[in-house]
Amino acid sequence: MDNETRKLTNLDPSIEKKQNELRTKYAKENQIAKTGQIDFVGSSLMEIFPIVKMQADLNLDKTIYNRGVRATTTADLLANMDTLIFDLKPSKIFINIGSNDIGFGIAEQTFLKNYDQIFNQIKRRLPNTKVYAMAYFPVNQAASFSGSKKDHQSLFKTRSTESMANASKEVQKLAEKHGYQFIDVNKGLTDKDGNLRQELIFDGAHMMSAGYKIVLQNMLPFLEE
């Protein structure tokens, strides 16, 4: 976890330990991974995507590797791009990073500058790789879930469907600037009020398998092209 993130968040210290364990695990797996495959990279929204299991039913000609790391920001990804991206030498990258920047209250200017640098590095080191920048998932601030009121307030202090949608527009501009594709794979996730459907989530922001099945169906055209 970078120093700015550490200052802005009150996450349990065990989270940083788990982040390091995950990156160590990924680094070892990268040594035997096939190059030229598909990389899913981002924060917990990618980490908990059960794509490794789901891809068994897809009949793709490439393997999908999940390199998501919980509670991370754009700065964290910038600091660990070898392990999370470059060691794999992927032919496609699907990236969903930045929701924690919004959630932790990191300045938009900082968040977008980091994202721009992420794209710059990929363009320089993997010029032939296709990059898909994903729109942020909506959230549900209104629904009731287990857990403390304090945790709920912390999760949604600056995180809302509106803030995610606004940030997505900025990411789209960055992606297009670099010649990358921005994809919105959120169709079917929201209720009539535009909130993330309660039956798909366990805390208002993170989805269960049922939600990711919808996302995966929306991603298929891009995975298969």
C-alpha positions as CSV (number, residue, x, y, z in Angstrom):
1,M,0.0,0.0,0.0
2,D,1.4,3.4,-0.9
3,N,2.0,6.0,1.7
4,E,-0.9,8.3,0.6
5,T,-3.4,5.5,0.7
6,R,-2.1,4.5,4.1
7,K,-2.8,8.0,5.4
8,L,-6.2,8.2,4.0
9,T,-7.7,4.9,5.0
10,N,-8.4,3.2,8.4
11,L,-8.3,-0.3,7.0
12,D,-7.3,-3.1,9.3
13,P,-3.5,-3.6,9.2
14,S,-4.0,-7.2,8.2
15,I,-5.2,-6.0,4.8
16,E,-1.8,-4.7,3.8
17,K,-0.3,-8.1,4.9
18,K,-2.8,-9.9,2.7
19,Q,-2.0,-7.6,-0.2
20,N,1.7,-8.5,0.1
21,E,0.8,-12.2,0.3
22,L,-1.3,-11.9,-2.8
23,R,1.4,-10.2,-4.8
24,T,4.0,-12.8,-3.7
25,K,1.6,-15.5,-4.7
26,Y,1.1,-13.9,-8.1
27,A,4.8,-13.4,-8.7
28,K,5.4,-17.1,-8.1
29,E,2.5,-18.1,-10.4
30,N,3.8,-15.7,-13.1
31,Q,7.0,-17.8,-13.4
32,I,5.0,-20.7,-14.8
33,A,2.2,-18.8,-16.5
34,K,1.8,-18.7,-20.3
35,T,2.5,-15.4,-22.0
36,G,0.2,-13.8,-24.5
37,Q,-2.9,-14.6,-22.5
38,I,-5.5,-12.4,-20.8
39,D,-4.9,-10.4,-17.6
40,F,-7.7,-9.2,-15.2
41,V,-6.1,-6.5,-13.1
42,G,-7.5,-4.1,-10.4
43,S,-8.7,-3.9,-6.9
44,S,-11.0,-6.2,-4.9
45,L,-13.6,-5.8,-7.6
46,M,-11.3,-7.8,-9.8
47,E,-9.8,-10.0,-7.1
48,I,-13.2,-11.5,-6.1
49,F,-14.3,-12.0,-9.7
50,P,-14.4,-15.8,-9.9
51,I,-13.1,-15.8,-13.5
52,V,-10.6,-18.6,-13.0
53,K,-13.5,-20.9,-12.2
54,M,-15.9,-19.4,-14.7
55,Q,-13.6,-19.5,-17.7
56,A,-13.8,-23.3,-17.7
57,D,-17.2,-22.9,-19.5
58,L,-16.1,-20.2,-22.0
59,N,-14.1,-22.2,-24.5
60,L,-11.7,-19.4,-25.1
61,D,-8.5,-20.0,-26.9
62,K,-6.6,-18.1,-24.1
63,T,-6.2,-18.4,-20.4
64,I,-7.5,-15.7,-18.1
65,Y,-5.2,-14.8,-15.1
66,N,-6.7,-12.8,-12.2
67,R,-4.3,-10.3,-10.7
68,G,-6.7,-8.3,-8.6
69,V,-5.6,-7.1,-5.2
70,R,-8.0,-5.9,-2.5
71,A,-8.1,-2.3,-1.2
72,T,-5.6,-1.1,-3.7
73,T,-5.5,2.2,-5.6
74,T,-4.0,3.5,-8.9
75,A,-0.8,4.3,-7.0
76,D,-0.6,0.7,-5.7
77,L,-0.9,-0.6,-9.2
78,L,1.7,1.7,-10.5
79,A,4.1,0.5,-7.9
80,N,3.5,-3.2,-8.7
81,M,3.0,-3.3,-12.5
82,D,5.7,-5.9,-13.1
83,T,4.0,-8.5,-11.0
84,L,0.4,-7.6,-11.9
85,I,0.9,-6.9,-15.6
86,F,4.3,-7.0,-17.3
87,D,5.6,-10.4,-16.1
88,L,2.6,-12.0,-17.9
89,K,3.2,-10.2,-21.2
90,P,-0.6,-10.4,-21.8
91,S,-2.2,-10.0,-25.2
92,K,-5.3,-8.4,-23.5
93,I,-5.7,-6.5,-20.3
94,F,-9.0,-5.8,-18.6
95,I,-8.5,-3.2,-16.0
96,N,-10.8,-2.0,-13.2
97,I,-8.8,0.2,-10.8
98,G,-9.6,3.5,-9.1
99,S,-12.8,2.8,-7.1
100,N,-10.7,2.9,-3.9
101,D,-9.1,6.2,-4.9
102,I,-12.7,7.5,-5.0
103,G,-13.6,5.7,-1.8
104,F,-10.5,6.9,0.1
105,G,-11.0,10.5,-1.0
106,I,-7.9,10.7,-3.1
107,A,-7.9,13.9,-5.2
108,E,-9.3,13.3,-8.7
109,Q,-6.3,15.0,-10.2
110,T,-4.0,12.5,-8.5
111,F,-6.1,9.5,-9.4
112,L,-6.3,10.5,-13.1
113,K,-2.6,11.3,-13.3
114,N,-1.8,7.8,-11.9
115,Y,-4.2,6.2,-14.4
116,D,-2.6,8.1,-17.2
117,Q,0.8,6.8,-16.1
118,I,-0.5,3.3,-16.0
119,F,-1.6,3.6,-19.6
120,N,1.7,5.3,-20.6
121,Q,3.7,2.4,-19.2
122,I,1.6,-0.3,-20.8
123,K,1.8,1.6,-24.2
124,R,5.6,1.7,-23.9
125,R,6.3,-1.8,-22.7
126,L,3.4,-3.7,-24.3
127,P,2.7,-1.7,-27.5
128,N,0.7,-4.6,-29.1
129,T,-1.4,-5.4,-26.2
130,K,-5.2,-4.6,-26.3
131,V,-6.3,-2.7,-23.2
132,Y,-9.9,-2.6,-22.1
133,A,-10.6,0.1,-19.4
134,M,-13.8,-0.9,-17.5
135,A,-16.5,1.4,-16.3
136,Y,-16.8,1.4,-12.6
137,F,-19.6,-0.8,-11.2
138,P,-22.6,1.1,-9.6
139,V,-23.1,0.7,-5.9
140,N,-26.1,0.6,-3.5
141,Q,-25.9,3.0,-0.6
142,A,-29.6,2.5,0.4
143,A,-29.8,-1.2,1.1
144,S,-29.2,-2.8,4.5
145,F,-26.4,-5.3,5.0
146,S,-24.7,-7.0,7.9
147,G,-21.8,-5.2,9.5
148,S,-21.4,-2.1,11.6
149,K,-22.9,1.3,10.8
150,K,-19.4,2.8,11.0
151,D,-18.1,0.4,8.3
152,H,-21.1,1.2,6.1
153,Q,-20.5,5.0,6.5
154,S,-16.8,4.5,5.7
155,L,-17.5,2.6,2.6
156,F,-19.8,5.2,1.2
157,K,-18.4,8.4,2.5
158,T,-17.3,9.4,-1.0
159,R,-18.4,6.4,-3.0
160,S,-21.7,6.6,-4.8
161,T,-23.2,5.5,-8.1
162,E,-23.0,9.1,-9.3
163,S,-19.3,9.5,-8.3
164,M,-18.5,6.2,-10.0
165,A,-20.3,7.3,-13.2
166,N,-18.5,10.6,-13.2
167,A,-15.1,9.0,-12.7
168,S,-15.9,6.5,-15.5
169,K,-16.3,9.4,-17.9
170,E,-12.9,10.6,-17.1
171,V,-11.4,7.2,-17.5
172,Q,-13.1,6.9,-20.8
173,K,-11.3,10.1,-22.0
174,L,-8.0,8.8,-20.8
175,A,-8.5,5.4,-22.5
176,E,-9.4,7.1,-25.8
177,K,-6.5,9.4,-25.5
178,H,-4.2,6.4,-25.5
179,G,-6.1,4.5,-28.2
180,Y,-7.5,2.0,-25.7
181,Q,-11.1,0.7,-25.5
182,F,-13.4,1.8,-22.7
183,I,-16.1,-0.8,-22.0
184,D,-19.3,-0.5,-19.9
185,V,-20.2,-4.0,-18.8
186,N,-22.8,-3.0,-16.2
187,K,-25.9,-3.8,-18.2
188,G,-28.3,-5.8,-16.0
189,L,-26.7,-4.9,-12.7
190,T,-29.0,-2.1,-11.6
191,D,-32.5,-1.8,-10.3
192,K,-35.2,0.7,-11.4
193,D,-33.5,3.4,-9.3
194,G,-30.1,2.9,-10.8
195,N,-28.7,1.1,-7.7
196,L,-26.7,-2.0,-7.8
197,R,-29.2,-4.8,-7.3
198,Q,-29.3,-5.8,-3.7
199,E,-29.6,-9.6,-4.5
200,L,-26.2,-9.4,-6.3
201,I,-24.2,-7.9,-3.5
202,F,-23.1,-8.5,0.0
203,D,-22.1,-5.1,1.3
204,G,-23.5,-2.5,-1.2
205,A,-20.4,-2.3,-3.3
206,H,-19.0,-5.8,-3.8
207,M,-20.8,-8.5,-5.9
208,M,-21.3,-12.1,-5.4
209,S,-21.0,-14.7,-8.1
210,A,-24.4,-14.0,-9.5
211,G,-23.4,-10.4,-10.3
212,Y,-20.1,-11.5,-11.9
213,K,-22.0,-13.9,-14.1
214,I,-23.9,-10.9,-15.6
215,V,-20.6,-9.0,-16.0
216,L,-18.9,-11.9,-17.7
217,Q,-21.7,-12.2,-20.2
218,N,-21.3,-8.5,-21.0
219,M,-17.6,-9.0,-21.4
220,L,-17.8,-12.0,-23.7
221,P,-17.7,-10.0,-27.0
222,F,-14.4,-8.4,-25.9
223,L,-12.9,-11.6,-24.6
224,E,-13.7,-13.4,-27.8
225,E,-12.6,-10.8,-30.3
